Amino acid sequence: AKGARAHRRGCPSRSPIRAMFKLTKLHKAVTEALNAVPNVDDLAKSLGAVDVRPRVVSEHGGLHSATCIAYEPVQRLLAVGVDAGVKIIGGDGVEVLLATRHHVEPARCVEFMPGVGRVMRVSVDNGIDVFDLHSQTCLASTRWPIDVTCACGMKDSPFVMVGESTGRVAVAAVQHGADGDGILAPRSYSIAHPDAFGRYGKSGKSGKGEGLGFSAPAPTPAVVAVKPQPRRESTRVLIAYADGSMSLWDLHRRRPLAAYPPIIADDASPPGESP
């Protein structure tokens, strides 16, 4: 026994050998793990084309780029126009971002389209997006060729009325496309500024040349708002212009029913019905 103890005292410790053995095993395990990682390029070739459509499903936090809002009283939803699209906020924790793919720029206005479950967004660079609230997808996206000042959706229909800086109100329809690439297709129906007032009289005012014996026509004011008349949303709209003038327009009869400033009596033709 004394000889065995003396032999153990004379031999070096085994702990460094054990530690080296453990490090060797760890190095081997790491090497095997690295070698087991597949090559991404080879894996992509073997899988082929993968149909992946990433989209934003939720967003939380403050609205750093909010520029306009709209409220839907039936479903009690608040739409906030942001540079990335439309943020929808509601009760029971409802919070979603309807992102735009083509018009990432500040929003000019947002409007709910009553009766069809849609919301429309107009950007400062005349980009118009129409989103479906149920599927949370973009149904139509179009870059309007003329400066857009306002827009509104017609109740229970796919039609949209677009107010322009030229004083014209254009009508467009939402046309679905493949993979959500729909467009807003312009229609032949439109309301020019003279037509909005011309049935009853002249809407122009005298300009700079009045003292010289002739009158220069005033520039056509831009459309600043288009709103359907309550309880007659599908037949009448109120059009407001930048100079303060307004016209109540009958969509079916294609004529104004009333106007402000009042129509000139000499040129007036009384409407068929009171507004």
N, C-alpha and C positions, 0 to 999 in steps of 0.2 A: 504494500500500500504506500509506503514511503517512497519507493522508487517510482510509482505511478504519479504521485503528486509532484515529485521532482521533475519528471518528464514533462508534465503539463506546464510547470513553471518555466521550463526552458524553451518551450515551443512558442512561436508567435501566435497572436490572437486570431481567431477565425472570423471576427466580425467584418473586417474589410473584404474578405473573400465573399461572404454572404451578400454584402452591399453591392459588390461588383456583379454578382450573379443576378441580383434583382434589377439592376440597371440594364443589364443585357437583355433580360426578359421584357422590360418596359420598352427598350429600343426596338426589339423585334415586334412587339405588339403595335407600336406606332407605325413602323414601316409597313406592316401588313395592312393597317387601316388606310394609310395613304395610297398604297397600291390598289386597294379595293375601290377607291373612288372612281366612278366611271368618267370617261371623257365626254364632256358636254357636247362637243360637236358630233362625235359618233352617235351619242344618244339621240340628238335632234334628228340626224339623218335616218336612224332606225325607226323613229316614231312617225316621221313624215310631217305633213302640214297639220298643225293643230289649230282648231277653230277656237280661239280664245278672245273674248270680248270684255276686257276689263272696264268697269264703270264705278263711279263713286256711289257707295251704298249708304253712307252716313257721314255726317260732319258735326263736330261739336266745337263750341267756343264762340268768341265774339265775332261781330261782323265789321271788319276793318274797312271795307270798301262799299258800304251801303250808300246808295244814292237816291232811292225811291221805294215806295211801299204801295201795297194794295191790300184790301181786306175783303174777304168773302164771308158774308154774314150767315149764310145757311150752314156751311160746314165749320164756320168760325176758324178760318185759316188766314194767316198773315203771310203775304208774299213780299219778300225784300229783294230788290234788285241789287246784285253785287257784280263785280267784274268777271267772276267765273260762271255766272248764270243767275238762278233764282233760288233763294233760300226760303223754304216753306216751314213755318212755325205754327203749331197748333196745340190744343189741349192734349192731355194724356201722354205727354212726352213725344208728340209728333215733331220731328225735326229732320229735314232732308234737304240736300242740295241737288237741284236739277242743273247739271253742268252743261255748258255749251261747248261744243268742239270747235266751232268756227269763229265765234265772235267774243273772244276773251278781251273785253274792254268795258269801261264803265257803262252802266245801264242808264238810259234816258227815262224809261217808264216801264212799269209792269201792269198788266191788266188781266183779271180773270175773265174767262169766256163762259158766261152763265149757261147752265143747262147741258154742257157737254164735258165738264170735268177737265178743263184745260186752262192753262195760264200762258200768257204771251209776254215776251220781253223784247224791248227795242233798245238797242245800244246807241251810243253817241255817234257811231260811224255807220248808222243806218242798217245795222244787222238786226233781223227779226227772227226770233226763235219761238216756236209753239211747242209746249210740253204737255204731255198727258199725265195727270195727277195720279191715276190708278197704276199705270205701269212704270211711272217715273222715267219715261223715255222722251227723247226729242222727236216729235212727229214731222216737223218742217223747219228748215233753216234757209234763209234767203238774205242776200245783200241787196237792199232796195236801191234802185238807180238814182233816186232823187232824195234830197234831205227829208227825213221823216221827223215830224214835230210831235205827233201823237198817234194813237191807234186805239181801236176798241173792237171787241168781238161781238158778233150778232148772236142773240139768244137762240139756243137750240138749232144752231146751224154751223157749218164749217167756214162761213164767210167772215172776213176781217175787213174793217174800214180803216184806211191808212190816210192820215192827214199829212199834207206835204207843205214845204216852205213856199211853194208856188201858188198856194191858195186853192189847190185842188184836193178833193177827197176821192181817193181811189178805192176800189173794191178788189179783194183777192180771196182765193179759196185755198184751203189746206189740202194738198195732194200728197198722199202717202207714197213713199218710195221703198225700194228694197233696202234692207238693213237699216231702216230708219232715216234714210237720206231723202226725205220728202222736201217739197218746196211750197212756197206760197205763189200760186199761179195768178197773175193779174187777170181781171175780167174786163170786158168792154164797158161795164157800167162805171161811171165816174160822175162827180159833181164839181163842175168848174165854178169859180167865184162869180162870174157874171150870171150863170144859170141859177145860183142860189138866191139872187135878188132880181134878176132880169125879168121875171114873169110879171112883177108888179111895177117896176120902175128901174131907175138907174142907181147903181151903187157907187159910182165914182164921184170924186170931189174935185173941185178946181185946184190947179197946181200953180206953178210959178208964172205961167204965161197969161194969167188972168188980166193983168194990167195992160197987156199989149194987144188986147182984142181977141185973144184965143185962149183956150183952156187946155192945159196939158193934163192928161189923165194921171191920177195918183197911182203909185205902185201897188200892185196887188198884195194885200196883206197875207201873211202866212196863217194857216190853220193852227190854232192852239189847243182845241179840244173838240172831240166828237163823242157825244153821249146819247144813247137811246132814251126816248121818252118813257118814263115809268108807266107801266101797264099797257104800253103800245110799243114795246121794244122791237117788234119785228116789222113795224110799218113806219115809224117816225124816228128821226134823229135830230138833235140840236147841234148845229155847227157854230163854233165860236172862232173869231178871227183876231189877229193881233191888234187891229185898230179899234177893238171894242164892239164891232158889229156882230150880229148873230142871225142865224136863219134856221127856222124849223122846217125841215125837209120831209116831204112825203115820199117814201122809197118806192111805193107801187105806182103812184101817179106821176112821179118824177117832176115835182113842182114844189115851190115853197108855200107853206101855209101861213107863215107869219115871218116878220123880219124886224130887226132893230139895227139902226134907227128906223122909224116907221116908213112904210112905203109912200112914195110921192103919189098924191091923190090923182093927179092928172093922167098918170100912166098906169094907174092901178087897175087890176082886174080882180074883182072880189073872189075869194076862194070859194070852192064848192061847199066847204064845211068849216065850221069854227074849230080852231085847234083845241 
